Amino acid sequence: TASRCRLPARVAKEITPPSVSRPRDARAFARDAPDAHRVDRPIVRAAPRPRRATRFAPVPARATPRATRATTRLERLAMRLRIFWFVVEFFACRAVGRAMPRVRAAFAMRFRRCDARASASGGRGGGGVGRRRGASAGDDACYVDGSVDASGAASGVGVWYTFGHHLNFAGSCARKSCDINAVEMCAVFAALVRHPRDEKLAVMSDSRYVCKCVEIIARGDVDEIAVNAVTVLTAFVLSKRREKTLIAKVAAHKGGAHTANARADQLALVGSRASEEASMVGFIPRATFESAGFFQNFSRVLKALWRREVVAEVARFYAAREDPFGNGCLDGTGVSEARKKSHRDVYENVQRLENRTKLERPRPFSDDCSVTDVLALDCEMVGVGEGGVESMLAQVCVINEYGNTVYLSYSRAYKTVTDYRTHVSGILPRHVEGSSAREFADVKRDVAELIKGRIVVGHALENDFSALQLHHPREDTRDTAKWRPLLRPPHFRKPRRLRHLARDFCALSIQCGDAHDPAEDALAALAIYRKFRNNWEGQLASAKAGRSL
């Protein structure tokens, strides 16, 4: 036989008959056999080799999952060791990097495949940076964003690739952190750890803080940034990527609600509201910020990074076991309930109501006539000067948060009226010249005292304040003609008419062929604000928190 003659393995394989060869299946035998024998030669299976006698019982079939779990535990143990040594190097570079430039240079070499740009260039928030750097808007480019609720009790992250992409993701991280910068870093980490590390990736963020942190880490100057667990783990994942990675700054909220950056922001809002999806972001560590002691910081960061869910996700990313699937498909093509719910939650904020609900006239929301912290304002003007181009106050109306009027007055004309604009304003000469009209100075004083320290809602409020000759703080103004999601698509640069906003978003009918009613217009603007109040106030609070840090 071949074993007795000690022939080479290749020759022995050619002369060994099929009956004594190793057990092989039919497909493998048919693939290796010559063409002439694929039909004529019968396939003969060899008898299985007898099992060696052993004092141990045979391994049952149910032990196979146990071996898989043991391998997974070994991978998690190895990943914990890798994370430990990286944290040691990170804190060592942070401690002695300035005094020992070689340590800093060696640490920076880990990020030779990473490129960070903290300055936005390239127009709208839809990917001008990506095209400049060679990253397309397809599978190798994603947009990330974080959202924090105005109350500070909820936060979420969003990752957006393109419509129908399986890696679109929305999740809640309220228990991780409610600091806007930390949440933005959580969004970047979620994008990095869920993308295959053997593929190129461009991560677009509107957070200058995040891009600046990554840029500083890539230089090795880790002593210039505040340390938290999310930042350290993001640096670890960046150091383990095998292909080029770009972290770029894009302009925030430019180009309207249909840009990729706005889609990521919508996903972040969905994630912050989805309490049942909180378990899907268990792989994000808690953003434990640095404390007083060096070793205390080290132990806190290491404890946060050694959690089972965090290590398991990073181990999957490192071993490239399988591609994760997201839950943030905004076009409704997802099959899971989480995707469908995400689609409904986002779409209900932009879907028009004119075809679903019968239009109604605005009505107060309750009978409360008290002066609330939120007031709605609207004014009617008449024309003065040559041609009636210049506007002068004729009537002012202020309503409270519940839609009830708290102040209504005509203003006496202090200039010669050349155009009463009756077809628009409904103002007649007797309204601004009769005994019912109050002096302009008195009306101005009353309105100023009423709105002082309160939020004022309205449409094109700059015209109303100009007629009143008043100035109101910008942070206390909610103008439906200025808030970007309410601007005219597709570029979202010009304001829409108040009656169109009331019709499309609140199913209200105003200004129907007759003169304007300031109380009705103020009530319509208030209804729009109440509908989008959480989103509106959340964006302002997030922007304010980002500016203060």
TORLOKE-579465 format. One record per residue (C-alpha): residue number from 1; residue in three letters; x, y, z. Coordinates in steps of 0.5 Angstrom, whole numbers, plus 500, padded with zeros to 3 digits. Example, Ala and Ser with C-alpha at 12.3 -4.5 7.8 and 13.67 -1.06 7.14 Angstrom:
BEGIN
     i    aa    px    py    pz
     1   ALA   525   491   516
     2   SER   527   498   514
***
This chain:
BEGIN
     i    aa    px    py    pz
     1   THR   500   500   500
     2   ALA   502   507   500
     3   SER   504   507   507
     4   ARG   508   501   507
     5   CYS   512   504   501
     6   ARG   513   511   504
     7   LEU   511   514   497
     8   PRO   510   522   497
     9   ALA   503   524   499
    10   ARG   502   527   492
    11   VAL   503   520   489
    12   ALA   500   516   494
    13   LYS   494   520   494
    14   GLU   493   519   486
    15   ILE   494   511   487
    16   THR   490   510   493
    17   PRO   483   507   491
    18   PRO   477   511   494
    19   SER   475   505   498
    20   VAL   481   506   503
    21   SER   481   514   502
    22   ARG   479   519   508
    23   PRO   471   520   509
    24   ARG   469   525   504
    25   ASP   462   527   502
    26   ALA   460   526   495
    27   ARG   460   534   492
    28   ALA   468   534   494
    29   PHE   469   527   491
    30   ALA   466   529   484
    31   ARG   469   536   484
    32   ASP   476   533   485
    33   ALA   475   526   481
    34   PRO   477   527   473
    35   ASP   471   528   468
    36   ALA   471   521   465
    37   HIS   469   518   472
    38   ARG   464   523   475
    39   VAL   458   519   471
    40   ASP   461   512   471
    41   ARG   465   511   477
    42   PRO   460   510   483
    43   ILE   461   514   489
    44   VAL   463   509   495
    45   ARG   463   512   502
    46   ALA   468   509   507
    47   ALA   466   506   513
    48   PRO   467   511   519
    49   ARG   473   510   523
    50   PRO   472   506   530
    51   ARG   472   510   536
    52   ARG   478   509   541
    53   ALA   477   506   547
    54   THR   477   512   553
    55   ARG   475   512   560
    56   PHE   471   518   559
    57   ALA   464   518   557
    58   PRO   462   521   549
    59   VAL   461   528   549
    60   PRO   454   530   548
    61   ALA   451   534   542
    62   ARG   449   539   547
    63   ALA   456   541   549
    64   THR   457   544   542
    65   PRO   454   551   545
    66   ARG   458   550   551
    67   ALA   465   550   547
    68   THR   462   557   543
    69   ARG   461   560   550
    70   ALA   468   558   552
    71   THR   471   561   546
    72   THR   467   567   547
    73   ARG   469   568   554
    74   LEU   476   567   552
    75   GLU   475   573   547
    76   ARG   473   577   552
    77   LEU   478   576   557
    78   ALA   483   577   551
    79   MET   480   584   549
    80   ARG   480   586   557
    81   LEU   487   585   557
    82   ARG   488   589   550
    83   ILE   483   595   553
    84   PHE   487   595   560
    85   TRP   494   596   556
    86   PHE   491   601   552
    87   VAL   489   605   558
    88   VAL   495   604   561
    89   GLU   499   607   555
    90   PHE   493   613   555
    91   PHE   494   615   562
    92   ALA   502   614   561
    93   CYS   502   619   555
    94   ARG   498   623   559
    95   ALA   502   624   565
    96   VAL   509   624   562
    97   GLY   508   625   554
    98   ARG   510   633   555
    99   ALA   517   631   558
   100   MET   518   625   554
   101   PRO   516   626   547
   102   ARG   518   619   544
   103   VAL   512   617   549
   104   ARG   507   621   545
   105   ALA   510   620   538
   106   ALA   509   612   540
   107   PHE   502   613   542
   108   ALA   501   618   536
   109   MET   503   612   531
   110   ARG   497   608   533
   111   PHE   493   613   530
   112   ARG   497   613   523
   113   ARG   490   611   519
   114   CYS   486   616   522
   115   ASP   485   623   520
   116   ALA   481   629   524
   117   ARG   478   635   521
   118   ALA   475   640   527
   119   SER   474   646   522
   120   ALA   467   645   517
   121   SER   468   646   510
   122   GLY   464   645   504
   123   GLY   457   648   505
   124   ARG   451   645   507
   125   GLY   450   639   513
   126   GLY   450   634   507
   127   GLY   457   632   506
   128   GLY   461   637   503
   129   VAL   467   635   507
   130   GLY   466   628   505
   131   ARG   467   629   498
   132   ARG   473   634   499
   133   ARG   477   628   503
   134   GLY   475   623   498
   135   ALA   469   619   502
   136   SER   463   618   498
   137   ALA   456   619   501
   138   GLY   455   611   500
   139   ASP   457   606   505
   140   ASP   463   609   507
   141   ALA   460   615   510
   142   CYS   456   616   516
   143   TYR   453   622   519
   144   VAL   452   622   527
   145   ASP   449   626   532
   146   GLY   447   626   539
   147   SER   441   629   542
   148   VAL   439   631   550
   149   ASP   432   633   552
   150   ALA   431   640   555
   151   SER   430   637   562
   152   GLY   436   633   562
   153   ALA   433   626   563
   154   ALA   433   623   556
   155   SER   439   623   551
   156   GLY   440   619   545
   157   VAL   445   618   539
   158   GLY   443   617   532
   159   VAL   448   614   526
   160   TRP   445   615   519
   161   TYR   448   612   512
   162   THR   443   613   507
   163   PHE   436   611   506
   164   GLY   435   603   508
   165   HIS   442   602   510
   166   HIS   442   596   515
   167   LEU   447   600   519
   168   ASN   442   606   521
   169   PHE   442   606   528
   170   ALA   438   610   534
   171   GLY   438   609   541
   172   SER   437   612   548
   173   CYS   443   613   552
   174   ALA   440   617   558
   175   ARG   443   612   563
   176   LYS   450   614   560
   177   SER   450   621   560
   178   CYS   446   627   559
   179   ASP   452   632   557
   180   ILE   451   634   550
   181   ASN   459   633   549
   182   ALA   459   626   552
   183   VAL   453   624   548
   184   GLU   456   627   541
   185   MET   462   622   543
   186   CYS   458   616   544
   187   ALA   455   617   537
   188   VAL   462   617   534
   189   PHE   463   611   538
   190   ALA   457   608   536
   191   ALA   459   609   529
   192   LEU   466   606   529
   193   VAL   465   600   533
   194   ARG   459   598   529
   195   HIS   462   599   522
   196   PRO   467   593   519
   197   ARG   474   595   521
   198   ASP   477   593   515
   199   GLU   473   598   511
   200   LYS   474   605   510
   201   LEU   470   610   514
   202   ALA   468   617   514
   203   VAL   464   620   520
   204   MET   461   627   520
   205   SER   459   630   526
   206   ASP   457   637   527
   207   SER   460   637   534
   208   ARG   467   641   534
   209   TYR   468   639   541
   210   VAL   468   631   538
   211   CYS   473   633   532
   212   LYS   477   637   536
   213   CYS   478   631   541
   214   VAL   480   626   536
   215   GLU   485   631   533
   216   ILE   488   632   539
   217   ILE   488   624   541
   218   ALA   491   623   534
   219   ARG   497   628   535
   220   GLY   498   624   542
   221   ASP   497   631   546
   222   VAL   492   627   551
   223   ASP   493   631   557
   224   GLU   490   637   553
   225   ILE   483   634   553
   226   ALA   478   632   559
   227   VAL   478   624   560
   228   ASN   472   620   560
   229   ALA   471   613   559
   230   VAL   467   614   552
   231   THR   473   618   549
   232   VAL   478   613   552
   233   LEU   474   607   548
   234   THR   473   611   542
   235   ALA   481   612   542
   236   PHE   482   605   543
   237   VAL   477   603   537
   238   LEU   480   608   532
   239   SER   487   605   534
   240   LYS   485   598   532
   241   ARG   482   600   525
   242   ARG   486   597   519
   243   GLU   483   602   514
   244   LYS   483   610   513
   245   THR   478   613   518
   246   LEU   476   620   517
   247   ILE   473   624   523
   248   ALA   470   631   520
   249   LYS   466   637   522
   250   VAL   460   639   518
   251   ALA   456   645   519
   252   ALA   450   644   524
   253   HIS   443   644   521
   254   LYS   444   647   514
   255   GLY   441   645   508
   256   GLY   434   643   512
   257   ALA   431   637   514
   258   HIS   433   633   508
   259   THR   440   633   509
   260   ALA   444   627   512
   261   ASN   446   631   518
   262   ALA   439   633   519
   263   ARG   437   625   519
   264   ALA   442   623   524
   265   ASP   439   629   528
   266   GLN   432   626   527
   267   LEU   435   619   529
   268   ALA   438   622   535
   269   LEU   431   625   537
   270   VAL   428   618   536
   271   GLY   433   615   540
   272   SER   432   619   546
   273   ARG   425   618   546
   274   ALA   425   611   545
   275   SER   425   608   552
   276   GLU   424   600   550
   277   GLU   430   601   546
   278   ALA   435   603   551
   279   SER   438   596   552
   280   MET   441   597   544
   281   VAL   446   601   547
   282   GLY   449   597   552
   283   PHE   455   597   549
   284   ILE   456   604   550
   285   PRO   460   606   557
   286   ARG   458   611   562
   287   ALA   461   617   561
   288   THR   465   618   568
   289   PHE   469   624   568
   290   GLU   475   625   571
   291   SER   476   626   578
   292   ALA   481   629   583
   293   GLY   486   623   583
   294   PHE   490   620   577
   295   PHE   489   613   580
   296   GLN   482   614   581
   297   ASN   481   616   574
   298   PHE   484   610   572
   299   SER   480   605   576
   300   ARG   474   609   574
   301   VAL   475   609   566
   302   LEU   477   601   567
   303   LYS   471   599   571
   304   ALA   467   603   566
   305   LEU   470   599   560
   306   TRP   471   592   563
   307   ARG   463   592   563
   308   ARG   461   585   559
   309   GLU   456   589   554
   310   VAL   462   594   552
   311   VAL   467   588   552
   312   ALA   463   584   548
   313   GLU   461   589   543
   314   VAL   469   591   542
   315   ALA   471   584   541
   316   ARG   466   583   536
   317   PHE   468   589   532
   318   TYR   476   586   533
   319   ALA   474   579   531
   320   ALA   469   582   525
   321   ARG   465   576   527
   322   GLU   458   579   524
   323   ASP   455   585   521
   324   PRO   451   589   526
   325   PHE   444   591   524
   326   GLY   441   598   526
   327   ASN   434   600   528
   328   GLY   434   607   525
   329   CYS   431   606   518
   330   LEU   427   613   516
   331   ASP   424   611   510
   332   GLY   420   605   513
   333   THR   423   599   509
   334   GLY   425   596   516
   335   VAL   421   590   518
   336   SER   422   590   525
   337   GLU   418   594   530
   338   ALA   423   598   532
   339   ARG   425   600   525
   340   LYS   417   602   524
   341   LYS   416   605   530
   342   SER   422   610   529
   343   HIS   419   611   522
   344   ARG   413   613   525
   345   ASP   416   617   531
   346   VAL   420   622   526
   347   TYR   415   622   520
   348   GLU   409   625   524
   349   ASN   413   631   526
   350   VAL   413   633   518
   351   GLN   407   630   515
   352   ARG   402   634   513
   353   LEU   395   634   516
   354   GLU   391   638   511
   355   ASN   389   631   508
   356   ARG   388   627   514
   357   THR   384   632   518
   358   LYS   378   637   517
   359   LEU   381   644   518
   360   GLU   378   648   524
   361   ARG   379   655   526
   362   PRO   383   656   532
   363   ARG   380   656   539
   364   PRO   383   657   546
   365   PHE   386   650   550
   366   SER   383   652   556
   367   ASP   379   657   560
   368   ASP   385   659   564
   369   CYS   386   667   563
   370   SER   393   668   568
   371   VAL   399   671   565
   372   THR   404   665   564
   373   ASP   411   664   562
   374   VAL   410   663   555
   375   LEU   406   669   551
   376   ALA   404   669   544
   377   LEU   404   676   541
   378   ASP   401   679   534
   379   CYS   401   686   532
   380   GLU   397   690   526
   381   MET   400   696   523
   382   VAL   398   701   518
   383   GLY   402   705   513
   384   VAL   405   712   514
   385   GLY   410   716   510
   386   GLU   410   717   502
   387   GLY   406   711   499
   388   GLY   405   708   506
   389   VAL   411   704   506
   390   GLU   413   705   513
   391   SER   409   701   518
   392   MET   406   704   525
   393   LEU   403   700   530
   394   ALA   395   700   530
   395   GLN   393   694   534
   396   VAL   397   689   539
   397   CYS   394   683   542
   398   VAL   398   678   547
   399   ILE   395   671   549
   400   ASN   397   667   554
   401   GLU   400   659   554
   402   TYR   393   657   554
   403   GLY   390   661   548
   404   ASN   386   666   552
   405   THR   387   674   551
   406   VAL   391   677   557
   407   TYR   392   684   553
   408   LEU   389   687   547
   409   SER   389   695   545
   410   TYR   389   700   539
   411   SER   394   705   539
   412   ARG   393   712   537
   413   ALA   396   714   531
   414   TYR   402   719   532
   415   LYS   404   720   525
   416   THR   399   722   519
   417   VAL   396   715   516
   418   THR   397   714   509
   419   ASP   395   707   508
   420   TYR   390   704   513
   421   ARG   391   697   510
   422   THR   384   695   511
   423   HIS   384   689   507
   424   VAL   389   686   511
   425   SER   389   689   517
   426   GLY   382   690   518
   427   ILE   384   697   521
   428   LEU   379   703   520
   429   PRO   380   710   521
   430   ARG   376   710   528
   431   HIS   380   705   531
   432   VAL   387   709   531
   433   GLU   384   716   531
   434   GLY   377   715   536
   435   SER   377   715   543
   436   SER   378   707   544
   437   ALA   385   708   542
   438   ARG   390   709   547
   439   GLU   397   713   547
   440   PHE   403   709   543
   441   ALA   407   710   549
   442   ASP   402   707   554
   443   VAL   401   701   550
   444   LYS   409   700   549
   445   ARG   410   701   557
   446   ASP   404   696   558
   447   VAL   407   691   553
   448   ALA   414   691   555
   449   GLU   412   690   562
   450   LEU   408   684   560
   451   ILE   413   680   556
   452   LYS   419   682   561
   453   GLY   423   676   563
   454   ARG   418   671   559
   455   ILE   418   667   552
   456   VAL   415   671   547
   457   VAL   412   666   541
   458   GLY   410   669   534
   459   HIS   411   669   527
   460   ALA   416   674   524
   461   LEU   417   678   531
   462   GLU   422   683   528
   463   ASN   416   686   525
   464   ASP   412   687   531
   465   PHE   418   689   536
   466   SER   420   694   531
   467   ALA   413   697   531
   468   LEU   413   697   538
   469   GLN   420   700   538
   470   LEU   422   694   543
   471   HIS   427   689   544
   472   HIS   427   682   547
   473   PRO   432   678   548
   474   ARG   434   673   543
   475   GLU   434   667   548
   476   ASP   427   668   550
   477   THR   424   669   543
   478   ARG   420   663   539
   479   ASP   419   665   532
   480   THR   416   661   527
   481   ALA   418   664   521
   482   LYS   426   663   524
   483   TRP   426   656   526
   484   ARG   429   652   521
   485   PRO   425   646   521
   486   LEU   419   650   519
   487   LEU   422   654   513
   488   ARG   420   653   506
   489   PRO   423   646   503
   490   PRO   427   644   500
   491   HIS   433   649   502
   492   PHE   430   651   508
   493   ARG   432   658   508
   494   LYS   426   662   507
   495   PRO   420   663   511
   496   ARG   413   660   510
   497   ARG   406   664   511
   498   LEU   403   663   518
   499   ARG   397   660   515
   500   HIS   400   655   511
   501   LEU   404   653   517
   502   ALA   398   652   521
   503   ARG   394   649   516
   504   ASP   400   643   514
   505   PHE   402   642   522
   506   CYS   396   644   526
   507   ALA   390   643   521
   508   LEU   388   650   523
   509   SER   384   655   518
   510   ILE   386   662   519
   511   GLN   386   668   514
   512   CYS   381   665   510
   513   GLY   379   671   505
   514   ASP   378   676   511
   515   ALA   382   681   514
   516   HIS   387   679   519
   517   ASP   385   678   527
   518   PRO   391   679   531
   519   ALA   388   674   537
   520   GLU   387   669   531
   521   ASP   394   669   528
   522   ALA   397   669   535
   523   LEU   393   663   537
   524   ALA   396   660   531
   525   ALA   403   661   532
   526   LEU   402   659   539
   527   ALA   399   652   537
   528   ILE   405   651   532
   529   TYR   410   652   538
   530   ARG   406   647   543
   531   LYS   406   642   537
   532   PHE   414   642   537
   533   ARG   415   645   544
   534   ASN   420   639   546
   535   ASN   424   639   540
   536   TRP   425   646   539
   537   GLU   427   647   547
   538   GLY   431   641   546
   539   GLN   435   644   541
   540   LEU   436   651   544
   541   ALA   438   647   551
   542   SER   443   643   547
   543   ALA   446   649   543
   544   LYS   446   653   550
   545   ALA   450   647   553
   546   GLY   455   646   548
   547   ARG   457   654   548
   548   SER   458   654   555
   549   LEU   463   648   555
***
